[in-house]
Amino acid sequence: MGIIGWIVIGLIMGAIARAIVPGKQKGGWIVTLLLGIVGALLGGFIASAVFNTDVNEEFFDLGTWGFALVGSIIVVFIWSWFTSRKRT
C-alpha cells in the first residue's frame, strides 16, 4: 500500500477522529481531511517505528486502519488544543 492508500485512509479517519474527539473543533471539512491524512501518516510511522510492523502490506488490514485512527485522533487532539487556547 503506497501513499495513495494512506491518503484514502486518512480522509476517512479524519472524519471519524473528528467525531470521536469531544468538544468543538475549529476548521471546516478541508481541515478535517488534511488532519486525517497527516494523522494516518503519523499512525503508520508510529506503527513502523515503535512496533516494528509493516503496515504497508494490506489496505484492508485492521491494524492499518487502527494505527491510522490512533494517529488521526492524536493529530485532532493537538489541533483542538492549539486552536482552543485563548489569546492574551
NUFI-988947 format. One record per residue (C-alpha): residue number from 0; x, y, z. Coordinates in Angstrom, 1 decimal, m for minus. Layout:
N
<atom><lumke>NUM</lumke><east>X</east><north>Y</north><up>Z</up></atom>
...
END
This chain:
88
<atom><lumke>0</lumke><east>0.0</east><north>0.0</north><up>0.0</up></atom>
<atom><lumke>1</lumke><east>1.5</east><north>3.3</north><up>m1.1</up></atom>
<atom><lumke>2</lumke><east>1.0</east><north>6.9</north><up>m0.2</up></atom>
<atom><lumke>3</lumke><east>m2.3</east><north>7.0</north><up>m2.1</up></atom>
<atom><lumke>4</lumke><east>m3.7</east><north>4.3</north><up>0.2</up></atom>
<atom><lumke>5</lumke><east>m2.7</east><north>6.2</north><up>3.2</up></atom>
<atom><lumke>6</lumke><east>m4.3</east><north>9.4</north><up>1.8</up></atom>
<atom><lumke>7</lumke><east>m7.6</east><north>7.5</north><up>1.3</up></atom>
<atom><lumke>8</lumke><east>m7.5</east><north>6.0</north><up>4.8</up></atom>
<atom><lumke>9</lumke><east>m6.6</east><north>9.5</north><up>6.1</up></atom>
<atom><lumke>10</lumke><east>m9.7</east><north>11.0</north><up>4.5</up></atom>
<atom><lumke>11</lumke><east>m11.9</east><north>8.5</north><up>6.3</up></atom>
<atom><lumke>12</lumke><east>m10.1</east><north>8.5</north><up>9.6</up></atom>
<atom><lumke>13</lumke><east>m10.1</east><north>12.3</north><up>9.8</up></atom>
<atom><lumke>14</lumke><east>m13.9</east><north>12.3</north><up>9.8</up></atom>
<atom><lumke>15</lumke><east>m14.0</east><north>9.5</north><up>12.3</up></atom>
<atom><lumke>16</lumke><east>m11.4</east><north>11.1</north><up>14.6</up></atom>
<atom><lumke>17</lumke><east>m13.3</east><north>14.4</north><up>14.5</up></atom>
<atom><lumke>18</lumke><east>m16.4</east><north>12.7</north><up>15.6</up></atom>
<atom><lumke>19</lumke><east>m14.6</east><north>10.9</north><up>18.5</up></atom>
<atom><lumke>20</lumke><east>m12.7</east><north>13.9</north><up>19.9</up></atom>
<atom><lumke>21</lumke><east>m15.0</east><north>15.8</north><up>22.3</up></atom>
<atom><lumke>22</lumke><east>m15.7</east><north>19.5</north><up>22.0</up></atom>
<atom><lumke>23</lumke><east>m16.0</east><north>21.8</north><up>19.1</up></atom>
<atom><lumke>24</lumke><east>m13.0</east><north>21.9</north><up>16.8</up></atom>
<atom><lumke>25</lumke><east>m12.3</east><north>24.9</north><up>14.6</up></atom>
<atom><lumke>26</lumke><east>m11.9</east><north>24.4</north><up>10.9</up></atom>
<atom><lumke>27</lumke><east>m14.0</east><north>23.1</north><up>8.1</up></atom>
<atom><lumke>28</lumke><east>m14.2</east><north>19.8</north><up>6.3</up></atom>
<atom><lumke>29</lumke><east>m11.0</east><north>20.5</north><up>4.3</up></atom>
<atom><lumke>30</lumke><east>m9.1</east><north>20.9</north><up>7.6</up></atom>
<atom><lumke>31</lumke><east>m10.6</east><north>17.7</north><up>8.8</up></atom>
<atom><lumke>32</lumke><east>m9.5</east><north>15.8</north><up>5.8</up></atom>
<atom><lumke>33</lumke><east>m6.0</east><north>17.2</north><up>6.0</up></atom>
<atom><lumke>34</lumke><east>m5.7</east><north>16.4</north><up>9.6</up></atom>
<atom><lumke>35</lumke><east>m6.9</east><north>12.8</north><up>8.8</up></atom>
<atom><lumke>36</lumke><east>m4.2</east><north>12.4</north><up>6.2</up></atom>
<atom><lumke>37</lumke><east>m1.5</east><north>13.7</north><up>8.5</up></atom>
<atom><lumke>38</lumke><east>m2.8</east><north>11.5</north><up>11.3</up></atom>
<atom><lumke>39</lumke><east>m2.9</east><north>8.4</north><up>9.1</up></atom>
<atom><lumke>40</lumke><east>0.7</east><north>9.0</north><up>8.0</up></atom>
<atom><lumke>41</lumke><east>1.7</east><north>9.6</north><up>11.6</up></atom>
<atom><lumke>42</lumke><east>0.0</east><north>6.4</north><up>12.7</up></atom>
<atom><lumke>43</lumke><east>1.8</east><north>4.5</north><up>10.0</up></atom>
<atom><lumke>44</lumke><east>5.1</east><north>5.9</north><up>11.1</up></atom>
<atom><lumke>45</lumke><east>4.5</east><north>5.2</north><up>14.8</up></atom>
<atom><lumke>46</lumke><east>3.5</east><north>1.6</north><up>13.9</up></atom>
<atom><lumke>47</lumke><east>6.6</east><north>1.1</north><up>11.8</up></atom>
<atom><lumke>48</lumke><east>9.0</east><north>2.7</north><up>14.3</up></atom>
<atom><lumke>49</lumke><east>7.6</east><north>1.5</north><up>17.7</up></atom>
<atom><lumke>50</lumke><east>6.1</east><north>m1.8</north><up>16.9</up></atom>
<atom><lumke>51</lumke><east>8.4</east><north>m2.8</north><up>14.0</up></atom>
<atom><lumke>52</lumke><east>5.4</east><north>m3.8</north><up>11.9</up></atom>
<atom><lumke>53</lumke><east>4.9</east><north>m3.5</north><up>8.2</up></atom>
<atom><lumke>54</lumke><east>1.7</east><north>m1.5</north><up>7.8</up></atom>
<atom><lumke>55</lumke><east>2.1</east><north>m1.2</north><up>4.0</up></atom>
<atom><lumke>56</lumke><east>1.1</east><north>m4.8</north><up>3.2</up></atom>
<atom><lumke>57</lumke><east>m2.7</east><north>m4.7</north><up>3.0</up></atom>
<atom><lumke>58</lumke><east>m5.2</east><north>m1.9</north><up>2.6</up></atom>
<atom><lumke>59</lumke><east>m8.0</east><north>m3.8</north><up>4.3</up></atom>
<atom><lumke>60</lumke><east>m5.9</east><north>m4.8</north><up>7.3</up></atom>
<atom><lumke>61</lumke><east>m7.5</east><north>m3.9</north><up>10.7</up></atom>
<atom><lumke>62</lumke><east>m4.1</east><north>m3.0</north><up>12.1</up></atom>
<atom><lumke>63</lumke><east>m3.5</east><north>m0.5</north><up>9.3</up></atom>
<atom><lumke>64</lumke><east>m6.9</east><north>1.2</north><up>9.9</up></atom>
<atom><lumke>65</lumke><east>m6.4</east><north>1.1</north><up>13.7</up></atom>
<atom><lumke>66</lumke><east>m3.0</east><north>2.8</north><up>13.6</up></atom>
<atom><lumke>67</lumke><east>m4.4</east><north>5.4</north><up>11.1</up></atom>
<atom><lumke>68</lumke><east>m7.3</east><north>6.1</north><up>13.5</up></atom>
<atom><lumke>69</lumke><east>m4.9</east><north>6.5</north><up>16.5</up></atom>
<atom><lumke>70</lumke><east>m2.7</east><north>8.8</north><up>14.6</up></atom>
<atom><lumke>71</lumke><east>m5.7</east><north>10.9</north><up>13.4</up></atom>
<atom><lumke>72</lumke><east>m7.0</east><north>11.2</north><up>16.9</up></atom>
<atom><lumke>73</lumke><east>m3.6</east><north>12.4</north><up>18.2</up></atom>
<atom><lumke>74</lumke><east>m3.5</east><north>15.0</north><up>15.4</up></atom>
<atom><lumke>75</lumke><east>m7.1</east><north>16.2</north><up>16.0</up></atom>
<atom><lumke>76</lumke><east>m6.4</east><north>16.5</north><up>19.8</up></atom>
<atom><lumke>77</lumke><east>m3.3</east><north>18.6</north><up>19.1</up></atom>
<atom><lumke>78</lumke><east>m5.2</east><north>20.7</north><up>16.6</up></atom>
<atom><lumke>79</lumke><east>m8.0</east><north>21.2</north><up>19.1</up></atom>
<atom><lumke>80</lumke><east>m5.5</east><north>22.2</north><up>21.8</up></atom>
<atom><lumke>81</lumke><east>m3.8</east><north>24.8</north><up>19.6</up></atom>
<atom><lumke>82</lumke><east>m7.0</east><north>26.3</north><up>18.2</up></atom>
<atom><lumke>83</lumke><east>m8.8</east><north>26.5</north><up>21.5</up></atom>
<atom><lumke>84</lumke><east>m6.1</east><north>28.3</north><up>23.5</up></atom>
<atom><lumke>85</lumke><east>m7.2</east><north>31.8</north><up>24.5</up></atom>
<atom><lumke>86</lumke><east>m5.0</east><north>34.6</north><up>23.0</up></atom>
<atom><lumke>87</lumke><east>m3.8</east><north>37.1</north><up>25.5</up></atom>
END
